[in-house]
Amino acid sequence: MERKIRMNKRKRIALIAHDRRKQDLVEWVQFNKGTLSEHELFATGTTGSLIEQSTGLKVTKFKSGPLGGDQQIGAMISEGEIDILIFFWDPLEPLAHDVDIKALLRIATVYNIPVAITRSTADFLISSPLFKTEYERIQPDYESELKEKIMRIVQQRSEAH
């Protein structure tokens, strides 16, 4: 079973970048300022401040990633308040909060939101005709699947006794 989640024409976009990728993300936002100005932007603390300072765009900022910002954005994804995640991460730099990063990417996958982790993917994402329109994304119904799994386990245990 699945359900459809409507994304409005005005997307809610989360922007995150690791330290060595922050400048790349800022440059990408500057290049795409016109397009991004039509949407609602969210970011972890330092990244959001850099984007605001360099572009003048309004960004809703959360805590720094290592201080819980990644988790705050993950919570917004799970509540249906973020439509797209653009996360320029550094695959060569081990980070103390790698667990948070994996959790964020996992929650984005569970809720089936578009995710770009490279500049070229981000370019393709915002260049898509779907980016400029309303869109219904399909979300698997994991809650029903989990309930069914629990019921099977309970039934198997009761039959074993």
C-alpha positions as YAML, in Angstrom:
chain: A
units: angstrom
residues:
- id: 1
  name: MET
  ca: [0.00, 0.00, 0.00]
- id: 2
  name: GLU
  ca: [1.23, 3.50, -0.77]
- id: 3
  name: ARG
  ca: [0.03, 7.06, -0.55]
- id: 4
  name: LYS
  ca: [0.56, 10.13, -2.69]
- id: 5
  name: ILE
  ca: [2.06, 13.26, -1.18]
- id: 6
  name: ARG
  ca: [1.53, 16.52, -3.05]
- id: 7
  name: MET
  ca: [4.45, 18.88, -3.50]
- id: 8
  name: ASN
  ca: [3.36, 22.41, -4.29]
- id: 9
  name: LYS
  ca: [4.84, 24.46, -7.09]
- id: 10
  name: ARG
  ca: [6.81, 26.38, -4.43]
- id: 11
  name: LYS
  ca: [9.17, 23.74, -3.05]
- id: 12
  name: ARG
  ca: [10.63, 23.61, 0.47]
- id: 13
  name: ILE
  ca: [14.33, 22.91, -0.09]
- id: 14
  name: ALA
  ca: [16.87, 21.91, 2.56]
- id: 15
  name: LEU
  ca: [20.48, 22.88, 1.82]
- id: 16
  name: ILE
  ca: [23.36, 21.22, 3.68]
- id: 17
  name: ALA
  ca: [27.09, 21.07, 2.98]
- id: 18
  name: HIS
  ca: [30.09, 19.67, 4.76]
- id: 19
  name: ASP
  ca: [32.91, 22.12, 5.50]
- id: 20
  name: ARG
  ca: [35.00, 21.32, 2.42]
- id: 21
  name: ARG
  ca: [31.88, 21.54, 0.20]
- id: 22
  name: LYS
  ca: [30.31, 24.72, 1.61]
- id: 23
  name: GLN
  ca: [31.91, 27.00, -0.98]
- id: 24
  name: ASP
  ca: [30.72, 24.70, -3.77]
- id: 25
  name: LEU
  ca: [27.15, 24.85, -2.46]
- id: 26
  name: VAL
  ca: [27.29, 28.63, -2.03]
- id: 27
  name: GLU
  ca: [28.50, 28.99, -5.63]
- id: 28
  name: TRP
  ca: [25.75, 26.66, -6.83]
- id: 29
  name: VAL
  ca: [23.10, 28.69, -4.97]
- id: 30
  name: GLN
  ca: [24.54, 31.95, -6.39]
- id: 31
  name: PHE
  ca: [24.37, 30.50, -9.92]
- id: 32
  name: ASN
  ca: [20.78, 29.35, -9.37]
- id: 33
  name: LYS
  ca: [19.66, 32.32, -7.27]
- id: 34
  name: GLY
  ca: [16.83, 33.28, -9.63]
- id: 35
  name: THR
  ca: [15.32, 29.81, -9.61]
- id: 36
  name: LEU
  ca: [15.84, 29.24, -5.88]
- id: 37
  name: SER
  ca: [14.34, 32.64, -4.96]
- id: 38
  name: GLU
  ca: [10.95, 31.24, -5.99]
- id: 39
  name: HIS
  ca: [11.15, 28.55, -3.30]
- id: 40
  name: GLU
  ca: [11.46, 28.30, 0.48]
- id: 41
  name: LEU
  ca: [15.00, 27.55, 1.65]
- id: 42
  name: PHE
  ca: [16.15, 25.82, 4.84]
- id: 43
  name: ALA
  ca: [19.71, 25.04, 5.92]
- id: 44
  name: THR
  ca: [21.92, 23.98, 8.76]
- id: 45
  name: GLY
  ca: [23.45, 26.91, 10.66]
- id: 46
  name: THR
  ca: [26.77, 27.81, 9.08]
- id: 47
  name: THR
  ca: [25.68, 26.83, 5.58]
- id: 48
  name: GLY
  ca: [22.52, 28.93, 5.85]
- id: 49
  name: SER
  ca: [24.44, 31.97, 7.09]
- id: 50
  name: LEU
  ca: [26.94, 31.71, 4.23]
- id: 51
  name: ILE
  ca: [24.13, 31.42, 1.67]
- id: 52
  name: GLU
  ca: [22.27, 34.41, 3.11]
- id: 53
  name: GLN
  ca: [25.42, 36.56, 3.22]
- id: 54
  name: SER
  ca: [26.50, 35.72, -0.33]
- id: 55
  name: THR
  ca: [23.12, 35.77, -2.07]
- id: 56
  name: GLY
  ca: [20.72, 37.85, 0.00]
- id: 57
  name: LEU
  ca: [18.20, 35.00, -0.14]
- id: 58
  name: LYS
  ca: [16.13, 34.33, 2.97]
- id: 59
  name: VAL
  ca: [17.07, 31.02, 4.58]
- id: 60
  name: THR
  ca: [15.45, 29.44, 7.63]
- id: 61
  name: LYS
  ca: [18.45, 28.23, 9.64]
- id: 62
  name: PHE
  ca: [18.77, 25.37, 12.09]
- id: 63
  name: LYS
  ca: [21.63, 24.34, 14.32]
- id: 64
  name: SER
  ca: [24.96, 23.34, 12.86]
- id: 65
  name: GLY
  ca: [24.97, 19.76, 11.55]
- id: 66
  name: PRO
  ca: [27.12, 18.29, 14.35]
- id: 67
  name: LEU
  ca: [24.95, 20.07, 16.94]
- id: 68
  name: GLY
  ca: [21.72, 18.52, 15.68]
- id: 69
  name: GLY
  ca: [20.88, 20.50, 12.53]
- id: 70
  name: ASP
  ca: [20.89, 17.37, 10.36]
- id: 71
  name: GLN
  ca: [18.43, 15.76, 12.75]
- id: 72
  name: GLN
  ca: [16.22, 18.86, 12.78]
- id: 73
  name: ILE
  ca: [15.97, 18.72, 9.00]
- id: 74
  name: GLY
  ca: [15.33, 14.97, 9.18]
- id: 75
  name: ALA
  ca: [12.44, 15.64, 11.55]
- id: 76
  name: MET
  ca: [11.00, 18.17, 9.09]
- id: 77
  name: ILE
  ca: [11.25, 15.59, 6.30]
- id: 78
  name: SER
  ca: [9.36, 13.05, 8.41]
- id: 79
  name: GLU
  ca: [6.65, 15.65, 9.12]
- id: 80
  name: GLY
  ca: [6.27, 16.40, 5.40]
- id: 81
  name: GLU
  ca: [7.73, 19.91, 5.74]
- id: 82
  name: ILE
  ca: [10.72, 19.47, 3.38]
- id: 83
  name: ASP
  ca: [10.25, 18.53, -0.28]
- id: 84
  name: ILE
  ca: [13.83, 18.35, -1.54]
- id: 85
  name: LEU
  ca: [17.23, 17.76, 0.07]
- id: 86
  name: ILE
  ca: [20.38, 19.13, -1.51]
- id: 87
  name: PHE
  ca: [23.30, 17.86, 0.51]
- id: 88
  name: PHE
  ca: [26.82, 18.43, -0.77]
- id: 89
  name: TRP
  ca: [28.71, 15.96, 1.39]
- id: 90
  name: ASP
  ca: [32.37, 15.15, 1.45]
- id: 91
  name: PRO
  ca: [32.84, 11.42, 0.84]
- id: 92
  name: LEU
  ca: [36.57, 11.60, 1.64]
- id: 93
  name: GLU
  ca: [36.29, 13.22, 5.05]
- id: 94
  name: PRO
  ca: [35.21, 11.03, 7.99]
- id: 95
  name: LEU
  ca: [33.03, 13.07, 10.30]
- id: 96
  name: ALA
  ca: [32.11, 12.66, 13.93]
- id: 97
  name: HIS
  ca: [28.42, 12.94, 13.08]
- id: 98
  name: ASP
  ca: [28.43, 10.36, 10.24]
- id: 99
  name: VAL
  ca: [25.64, 8.50, 12.04]
- id: 100
  name: ASP
  ca: [23.43, 11.61, 11.82]
- id: 101
  name: ILE
  ca: [24.20, 11.97, 8.12]
- id: 102
  name: LYS
  ca: [23.28, 8.35, 7.42]
- id: 103
  name: ALA
  ca: [20.07, 8.82, 9.40]
- id: 104
  name: LEU
  ca: [19.20, 11.94, 7.39]
- id: 105
  name: LEU
  ca: [19.76, 10.19, 4.06]
- id: 106
  name: ARG
  ca: [17.80, 7.18, 5.30]
- id: 107
  name: ILE
  ca: [14.80, 9.33, 6.33]
- id: 108
  name: ALA
  ca: [14.90, 11.15, 2.97]
- id: 109
  name: THR
  ca: [14.76, 7.74, 1.28]
- id: 110
  name: VAL
  ca: [11.94, 6.47, 3.52]
- id: 111
  name: TYR
  ca: [9.84, 9.53, 2.68]
- id: 112
  name: ASN
  ca: [10.84, 9.38, -1.01]
- id: 113
  name: ILE
  ca: [11.96, 12.98, -1.40]
- id: 114
  name: PRO
  ca: [14.37, 13.99, -4.18]
- id: 115
  name: VAL
  ca: [17.96, 14.11, -2.92]
- id: 116
  name: ALA
  ca: [21.01, 15.57, -4.64]
- id: 117
  name: ILE
  ca: [24.41, 14.84, -3.12]
- id: 118
  name: THR
  ca: [26.52, 16.21, -5.98]
- id: 119
  name: ARG
  ca: [26.48, 19.48, -7.88]
- id: 120
  name: SER
  ca: [25.64, 17.77, -11.17]
- id: 121
  name: THR
  ca: [22.70, 15.93, -9.60]
- id: 122
  name: ALA
  ca: [21.46, 19.19, -8.10]
- id: 123
  name: ASP
  ca: [21.70, 20.78, -11.57]
- id: 124
  name: PHE
  ca: [19.64, 17.96, -13.09]
- id: 125
  name: LEU
  ca: [17.10, 18.13, -10.27]
- id: 126
  name: ILE
  ca: [16.34, 21.85, -10.55]
- id: 127
  name: SER
  ca: [16.43, 21.67, -14.37]
- id: 128
  name: SER
  ca: [13.68, 19.06, -14.45]
- id: 129
  name: PRO
  ca: [10.25, 20.25, -15.63]
- id: 130
  name: LEU
  ca: [8.87, 18.59, -12.47]
- id: 131
  name: PHE
  ca: [10.76, 21.10, -10.32]
- id: 132
  name: LYS
  ca: [8.58, 23.96, -11.55]
- id: 133
  name: THR
  ca: [5.19, 22.30, -11.12]
- id: 134
  name: GLU
  ca: [3.07, 20.58, -8.53]
- id: 135
  name: TYR
  ca: [4.10, 16.96, -8.16]
- id: 136
  name: GLU
  ca: [2.71, 13.93, -6.37]
- id: 137
  name: ARG
  ca: [5.40, 11.72, -4.96]
- id: 138
  name: ILE
  ca: [4.54, 8.19, -4.00]
- id: 139
  name: GLN
  ca: [5.39, 7.17, -0.48]
- id: 140
  name: PRO
  ca: [5.35, 3.52, 0.53]
- id: 141
  name: ASP
  ca: [3.17, 2.85, 3.56]
- id: 142
  name: TYR
  ca: [5.85, 1.52, 5.89]
- id: 143
  name: GLU
  ca: [3.56, 1.87, 8.91]
- id: 144
  name: SER
  ca: [1.04, -0.65, 7.52]
- id: 145
  name: GLU
  ca: [3.88, -2.98, 6.56]
- id: 146
  name: LEU
  ca: [5.29, -2.76, 10.08]
- id: 147
  name: LYS
  ca: [1.88, -3.43, 11.68]
- id: 148
  name: GLU
  ca: [1.42, -6.49, 9.44]
- id: 149
  name: LYS
  ca: [4.87, -7.76, 10.37]
- id: 150
  name: ILE
  ca: [4.11, -7.35, 14.09]
- id: 151
  name: MET
  ca: [0.78, -9.15, 13.69]
- id: 152
  name: ARG
  ca: [2.52, -12.09, 11.96]
- id: 153
  name: ILE
  ca: [5.08, -12.33, 14.77]
- id: 154
  name: VAL
  ca: [2.36, -12.20, 17.44]
- id: 155
  name: GLN
  ca: [0.35, -14.85, 15.58]
- id: 156
  name: GLN
  ca: [3.40, -17.13, 15.20]
- id: 157
  name: ARG
  ca: [4.16, -16.85, 18.92]
- id: 158
  name: SER
  ca: [0.57, -17.60, 19.91]
- id: 159
  name: GLU
  ca: [0.53, -20.65, 17.62]
- id: 160
  name: ALA
  ca: [3.81, -21.87, 19.14]
- id: 161
  name: HIS
  ca: [2.29, -21.91, 22.65]
...
